[in-house]
Amino acid sequence: SGSGGIWNSGLSLGTAGQVVKVNSGASALEFGTISSGGLVQVASASGNGTTAQAFDNCFSSTYEHYKIVANISTSSTTQVYMRLQNASNTEIQTGYYGAGTTQSRSSGSTGGGNMGFWDASEFQVQENIDTGNNYFGTYIIHVMSPFNSSARTNMIVDYTAFDGSNFRSVFVGGAQGSAQSNAGFRFFSSANIQSASTFKIYGFN
């Protein structure tokens, strides 16, 4: 309150991710979520230089579905995997199922085939990324209803990267086999996830 501003000093603090907006009666300020039919960014980060990149509490009841956009570089040629985190942000290490296809192109040939995993300890989202800050594995991951405790969380992944000899494109879909509320996720690898990596998470209904 006071001259030159719109803040109401009597307004209690909202919760993470909320905005200050005018109420429906246009008579006061209040905290609330952005009403939008499009994507709303709920989290972002750069690579932390360790083997795991966790996003705690990025899923909530505010949005039904989420989209993860990630550009990941690693300190050695290796794969990066994904695991969900339950409502307590504990990493879920069992019960992942999925299937998909992979296509590749090298200097001499084009290849491809089927891929899949059954009751695995992680969601297998990709093949190898070549080492170096100028090589990235690029992901677009759709996560469906992760916070719904009555549903199994389905995920769909589009991925592309150079593995040192082939450019690879992977499409894979799958699920975590337990119906439970998931509050977040993490990427992890046997190599460090470098600082050049970028991550953005969006919610939508």
Phi, psi and omega in degrees: 000161181118173183289144173083005181215172180244359185290138177257110185294346177271359182279122179290156182292138178278203179250168185304133177089352180279163179237161172272130182217166176279138182290174186295336178270002181054038183239351183196168175267153176207162172272147177188176178269158178287125177272113185206141174276353181261194181281139176236124181290128180248343179197155175204158180195164168251164180302143185257003176079010177242180184277356180223138178234105185259145175236092181281142172055030176274343176258140180206182178284353181297319181235145181279321185233162183221152177233126179252126176243118185226142176233103193245129169245147183236159185281350172210164183289111185198179176263159172240135182244172182226138172228143172282161174237136184286190185297340176262010183061030172272131183296129178269119189245018179218161165078038176258135182230142178187166178206154180188195181226155177226141175235145181220156176216123174249188179292339185244344186202165174244138181221184179167172180176189180266154174218159179183170179209147186225121181051047183274169181271001178200164173274117187271098193266354189195180167249189189298147168254133176292151183287156175116148183294342181262007173245131183228146162265123184253129186235140163235114187240124175261125180245119189257122175052050184292335185268356181280112184289349180265357187235150168281139184278115176270147178223143177233130186235129164252132186217144171214147178192166171257128185258011182109333177223337182230143161277133184235142175234126184235136169236124182217141175233153180183196185205159166268131195283000181250137174278109183197165177276127178245127185263345182192195181202172173213148166265144175212159187205165173281347177247165179288141174273113193283161186296339178289346180291146179228148182221135174223135180238130182239144174252150175203159180245000000 
